[in-house]
Structure formats: C-alpha cells, structure tokens
Amino acid sequence: MSAAGTYTPKPGAAPLPRMIAAQAALETKMLLRNGEQLLLTVIIPTLLLVLFSAVDIVDTGKGKAVDFLAPGILALAVMSTAFTGQAIATGFERRYGVLKRLGASPLPRWGLMTAKTLSVLVTEVLQVVLVTVIAFALGWSPHGNPFAVLLLLVLGTAAFSGLGLLMAGTLKAEATLAAANLVFLLLLMGGGVIVPLDKFPDAAQTLLGLLPISALSDGLRDVLQHGAGMPWKDLGILAVWSVLGLGAAAKFFRWE
C-alpha cells in the first residue's frame, strides 16, 4: 500500500493448486454443458442399462440381466468420459489453438493435464452414482471388495485417458472425432459390455480379452457379480495399457 486508502497491484500467478482447481472446475462445467458429451457420458450408458435389463435381447447367462450389465455399463461410462469425450474435446481445443494459449499461461502444461484428469474423475463419480442408483432400482445385487472396484476404475481411467490424449495429440480434430466414436462403438460391441465374451469364437475371445474395456468390464463383473477377490489378471492388463498409453501420450502429444 503506497498511501492511505490507495492500493498498488500485486501482479503474479495464483498458487498452483488454486490454478489447477480453477481449471478443473472450468473443464468440468464445459464438459457437462456439451450436449454431445452428455449423450456419450450419461444418456447412452443409462439407456443401454435400462433397455437391456428390461428386454431379453442378449443372453447374459444365469441370474438377473442387470447383475451382468451393471458392471459393463460402469466400464462403458469410464471409457466414454476418459477416452471418447476427452479425446474429442482435447482434439478440438488443440485445433482451435486453445491448448497453445493455455500452454503459455502461468499454469504449466502438466498442471493443465492434471486439471483435465481431475475433471474426468469428477465426471466419472457422477456417472458411477447415476448408474448405481438406476441399477439398484432395476434390482441389482452387487457383491465383492469395494477397494478392488476402486482400483479397477482408477486403472481403467488411466488407461483410457492415455489412449484418448494420444489420439487427440497426434491426429487432426476431425479424424479424432471420427476415430474416437468408431472405437467407442467397436469396443461397446466387442468388449464384453453388453455381449458376453464367451459368445465370440475362441480365437477372438483371447484377443478381445486383452482390450482395456474387456479387462475393466470383466474385472468389475468378477468382483461385483461373482464376489471374486482381487482380479489381478485384469488389473495387470489395465496397468500395461496405462503405462503404454500415458507414456506414448507424453512422448508424442503435440500442442499445436
């Protein structure tokens, strides 16, 4: 203060945690206001859960259909947000120069990626709560270790985030939009989300079982439907995808 009642500016960046929190809040608001993102992250998983639980279209084995479907829909929710939604949003931010400008701000680039990750996690929490409430209303009876479920969701988020950022940072925005939606549809049909993997030929089962969506949906199903212990095989597959995806994204991501 230079004189009584007169204040001089104090330029400078806000503390890093505050900048990351503010950017994460902004990213979350933008995601939740985007109609296409809401379609992918909320409406499609919810409709699939209700439809396939109420109508006997796919043979899901013994027991109630919702007991098979709910873990797969949780995996789909993670993929829709961490991979598809993040890839498309980040790809267009890169195209329009948003990432370049943010990269030149006081918020470091790793801080921006941290904010995006926090935004994904917040959205996923909302998705999990919504899917769980609807599944309970449909008669879902989950079992198993909550810690195993949490670990699967965290590793699944890391795996899909790495792949989404890799796609967004290497392809053009239009190509990212097309590729991300195509991969979403293919993994929805062939990743054990709706159709059990044992309905596919033996050779295909082996390959499909190595996909991150298959590992996540099967791991969640083993724990929540069958009450199994820690699904180490599925966790291992997700860990490998996480390391490969995040490592490749960090190496090849282009900000312009």
C-alpha positions as CSV (number, residue, x, y, z in Angstrom):
1,M,0.0,0.0,0.0
2,S,1.6,3.3,-1.1
3,A,-0.7,5.7,0.8
4,A,-3.7,5.6,3.0
5,G,-6.6,4.2,1.0
6,T,-4.5,3.6,-2.1
7,Y,-3.5,0.1,-3.1
8,T,-0.9,-0.9,-5.7
9,P,-1.4,-4.0,-7.8
10,K,0.5,-7.1,-6.9
11,P,1.0,-9.0,-10.1
12,G,1.7,-12.7,-10.2
13,A,0.2,-16.0,-10.7
14,A,-2.1,-17.6,-8.2
15,P,-0.8,-20.6,-6.2
16,L,-0.5,-23.7,-8.4
17,P,-3.1,-25.8,-6.5
18,R,-5.7,-22.9,-6.9
19,M,-4.9,-22.6,-10.7
20,I,-5.3,-26.4,-11.1
21,A,-8.6,-26.4,-9.2
22,A,-10.0,-23.5,-11.1
23,Q,-9.1,-25.1,-14.5
24,A,-10.5,-28.4,-13.4
25,A,-13.8,-26.7,-12.4
26,L,-13.9,-24.9,-15.8
27,E,-13.2,-28.2,-17.7
28,T,-16.0,-30.0,-15.8
29,K,-18.5,-27.2,-16.5
30,M,-17.6,-27.2,-20.1
31,L,-18.0,-31.0,-20.3
32,L,-21.3,-31.0,-18.6
33,R,-22.7,-28.3,-20.8
34,N,-21.7,-30.1,-24.0
35,G,-24.7,-31.9,-25.5
36,E,-22.6,-34.4,-27.4
37,Q,-20.6,-35.2,-24.3
38,L,-23.7,-35.7,-22.2
39,L,-25.0,-38.1,-24.8
40,L,-21.9,-40.2,-24.6
41,T,-21.3,-40.0,-20.9
42,V,-24.8,-40.1,-19.4
43,I,-27.6,-40.8,-21.8
44,I,-26.2,-43.7,-23.8
45,P,-24.9,-45.8,-20.8
46,T,-28.2,-45.1,-19.0
47,L,-30.4,-46.2,-21.9
48,L,-28.3,-49.3,-22.6
49,L,-28.6,-50.3,-18.9
50,V,-32.4,-49.8,-18.8
51,L,-33.1,-51.3,-22.2
52,F,-31.0,-54.5,-22.0
53,S,-32.1,-55.1,-18.4
54,A,-35.8,-54.8,-19.2
55,V,-35.8,-56.5,-22.6
56,D,-34.4,-60.0,-23.1
57,I,-32.3,-59.3,-26.2
58,V,-28.9,-60.7,-25.3
59,D,-28.3,-63.9,-23.4
60,T,-26.4,-62.8,-20.3
61,G,-26.3,-66.2,-18.6
62,K,-27.8,-67.2,-15.3
63,G,-29.2,-64.7,-12.9
64,K,-30.7,-61.3,-13.5
65,A,-29.6,-59.4,-16.6
66,V,-28.8,-56.3,-14.6
67,D,-26.3,-58.2,-12.5
68,F,-24.3,-58.8,-15.7
69,L,-25.0,-55.5,-17.3
70,A,-24.3,-53.0,-14.5
71,P,-20.5,-53.7,-14.2
72,G,-20.2,-53.5,-18.0
73,I,-22.1,-50.2,-18.1
74,L,-19.8,-48.8,-15.4
75,A,-16.8,-49.7,-17.6
76,L,-18.5,-48.1,-20.6
77,A,-19.1,-44.9,-18.5
78,V,-15.3,-44.8,-17.8
79,M,-14.4,-45.3,-21.4
80,S,-17.0,-42.7,-22.7
81,T,-15.5,-40.0,-20.4
82,A,-11.8,-40.8,-20.1
83,F,-11.3,-41.9,-23.7
84,T,-14.0,-40.7,-26.2
85,G,-15.1,-37.5,-24.5
86,Q,-11.6,-36.4,-23.6
87,A,-10.1,-37.3,-27.0
88,I,-12.7,-35.3,-28.9
89,A,-12.7,-32.2,-26.6
90,T,-8.9,-32.1,-26.4
91,G,-8.5,-32.6,-30.1
92,F,-10.7,-29.6,-31.0
93,E,-9.0,-27.5,-28.3
94,R,-5.7,-28.3,-30.0
95,R,-7.1,-27.4,-33.4
96,Y,-8.5,-24.0,-32.3
97,G,-5.3,-23.1,-30.5
98,V,-6.8,-23.3,-27.0
99,L,-4.1,-25.7,-25.8
100,K,-1.3,-23.5,-27.2
101,R,-2.6,-20.4,-25.4
102,L,-3.2,-22.3,-22.2
103,G,0.3,-23.8,-22.5
104,A,1.7,-20.2,-22.5
105,S,-0.2,-19.3,-19.3
106,P,1.2,-19.4,-15.8
107,L,-0.5,-22.8,-15.5
108,P,2.2,-25.4,-16.5
109,R,1.3,-27.9,-19.1
110,W,1.4,-30.8,-16.7
111,G,-0.9,-28.7,-14.5
112,L,-3.3,-28.4,-17.4
113,M,-3.3,-32.2,-17.9
114,T,-3.8,-32.7,-14.2
115,A,-6.8,-30.4,-14.3
116,K,-8.2,-32.4,-17.2
117,T,-7.7,-35.6,-15.3
118,L,-9.5,-34.2,-12.2
119,S,-12.4,-33.1,-14.5
120,V,-12.6,-36.7,-15.8
121,L,-12.6,-38.1,-12.3
122,V,-15.3,-35.7,-11.1
123,T,-17.5,-36.6,-14.1
124,E,-16.9,-40.3,-13.6
125,V,-18.0,-40.0,-9.9
126,L,-21.3,-38.5,-11.1
127,Q,-21.7,-41.3,-13.7
128,V,-21.0,-44.1,-11.2
129,V,-23.5,-42.6,-8.8
130,L,-26.2,-42.3,-11.5
131,V,-25.6,-45.8,-12.9
132,T,-25.5,-47.3,-9.5
133,V,-28.8,-45.7,-8.5
134,I,-30.5,-46.8,-11.7
135,A,-29.1,-50.3,-11.4
136,F,-30.4,-50.6,-7.8
137,A,-33.8,-49.5,-9.0
138,L,-33.7,-52.3,-11.5
139,G,-32.8,-54.9,-8.8
140,W,-29.0,-55.0,-8.9
141,S,-27.4,-57.0,-6.2
142,P,-23.6,-56.3,-6.2
143,H,-21.0,-58.2,-4.1
144,G,-17.3,-58.1,-3.6
145,N,-14.5,-55.8,-2.4
146,P,-15.1,-52.1,-2.8
147,F,-11.3,-51.5,-2.9
148,A,-10.9,-53.8,-5.9
149,V,-13.7,-52.0,-7.7
150,L,-12.0,-48.6,-7.0
151,L,-8.6,-49.9,-8.2
152,L,-10.2,-51.2,-11.4
153,L,-11.9,-47.9,-12.0
154,V,-8.7,-45.9,-11.4
155,L,-6.5,-48.0,-13.6
156,G,-9.3,-48.1,-16.3
157,T,-9.4,-44.3,-16.2
158,A,-5.6,-44.1,-16.5
159,A,-5.6,-46.5,-19.5
160,F,-8.3,-44.7,-21.4
161,S,-7.0,-41.3,-20.6
162,G,-3.6,-42.1,-22.0
163,L,-5.2,-43.5,-25.2
164,G,-7.5,-40.5,-25.5
165,L,-4.8,-38.0,-25.1
166,L,-2.6,-39.9,-27.5
167,M,-5.3,-39.8,-30.2
168,A,-6.1,-36.1,-29.5
169,G,-2.4,-35.1,-29.6
170,T,-1.5,-36.8,-32.8
171,L,-4.5,-36.8,-35.1
172,K,-6.4,-33.9,-36.6
173,A,-9.6,-32.9,-34.8
174,E,-11.9,-34.3,-37.4
175,A,-10.0,-37.6,-37.5
176,T,-10.1,-37.7,-33.8
177,L,-13.9,-37.2,-33.8
178,A,-14.4,-40.0,-36.3
179,A,-11.9,-42.4,-34.8
180,A,-13.0,-41.9,-31.2
181,N,-16.6,-42.5,-32.0
182,L,-15.7,-45.6,-34.1
183,V,-13.6,-47.1,-31.4
184,F,-16.4,-46.4,-28.9
185,L,-18.9,-48.4,-31.0
186,L,-16.5,-51.2,-31.7
187,L,-15.5,-51.6,-28.0
188,L,-19.1,-51.4,-27.0
189,M,-20.0,-54.3,-29.2
190,G,-16.8,-56.4,-28.7
191,G,-15.6,-55.5,-25.3
192,G,-17.9,-57.6,-23.1
193,V,-20.0,-54.7,-22.1
194,I,-23.3,-55.9,-23.5
195,V,-22.4,-59.2,-25.2
196,P,-20.5,-61.8,-23.1
197,L,-17.1,-62.6,-24.5
198,D,-17.9,-66.3,-24.4
199,K,-20.3,-65.7,-27.2
200,F,-17.4,-65.0,-29.6
201,P,-15.1,-67.6,-31.2
202,D,-12.3,-68.9,-29.0
203,A,-9.6,-67.2,-31.0
204,A,-11.4,-63.9,-30.8
205,Q,-12.0,-64.3,-27.1
206,T,-8.3,-64.4,-26.5
207,L,-7.6,-61.2,-28.4
208,L,-10.7,-59.3,-27.1
209,G,-9.8,-60.2,-23.5
210,L,-6.6,-58.2,-23.8
211,L,-8.5,-55.0,-24.6
212,P,-8.8,-52.4,-21.8
213,I,-12.6,-52.3,-21.9
214,S,-12.7,-56.1,-21.7
215,A,-10.3,-56.2,-18.7
216,L,-12.3,-53.4,-17.0
217,S,-15.8,-54.9,-17.6
218,D,-14.7,-58.5,-16.8
219,G,-12.8,-57.4,-13.7
220,L,-15.8,-55.4,-12.4
221,R,-18.1,-58.3,-13.2
222,D,-15.9,-60.8,-11.4
223,V,-16.0,-58.7,-8.3
224,L,-19.5,-57.2,-8.3
225,Q,-21.4,-60.2,-9.8
226,H,-19.4,-63.2,-8.6
227,G,-17.9,-61.7,-5.4
228,A,-14.3,-62.7,-6.5
229,G,-11.2,-61.4,-4.8
230,M,-8.7,-59.1,-6.4
231,P,-8.8,-59.6,-10.2
232,W,-5.0,-59.5,-10.7
233,K,-5.1,-60.5,-14.4
234,D,-7.5,-57.7,-15.4
235,L,-5.6,-55.2,-13.2
236,G,-2.4,-56.3,-14.9
237,I,-3.8,-55.7,-18.4
238,L,-5.1,-52.3,-17.4
239,A,-1.8,-51.4,-15.8
240,V,0.1,-52.3,-19.0
241,W,-2.4,-50.2,-21.1
242,S,-2.0,-47.3,-18.6
243,V,1.8,-47.3,-18.9
244,L,1.8,-47.7,-22.7
245,G,-1.0,-45.1,-23.3
246,L,0.3,-42.4,-20.9
247,G,3.9,-42.9,-21.9
248,A,3.0,-42.6,-25.6
249,A,0.8,-39.6,-25.0
250,A,3.6,-37.9,-23.1
251,K,6.1,-38.5,-25.8
252,F,4.1,-37.9,-29.0
253,F,1.5,-35.3,-27.9
254,R,1.6,-32.1,-30.0
255,W,0.2,-28.9,-28.6
256,E,-0.2,-27.2,-32.0
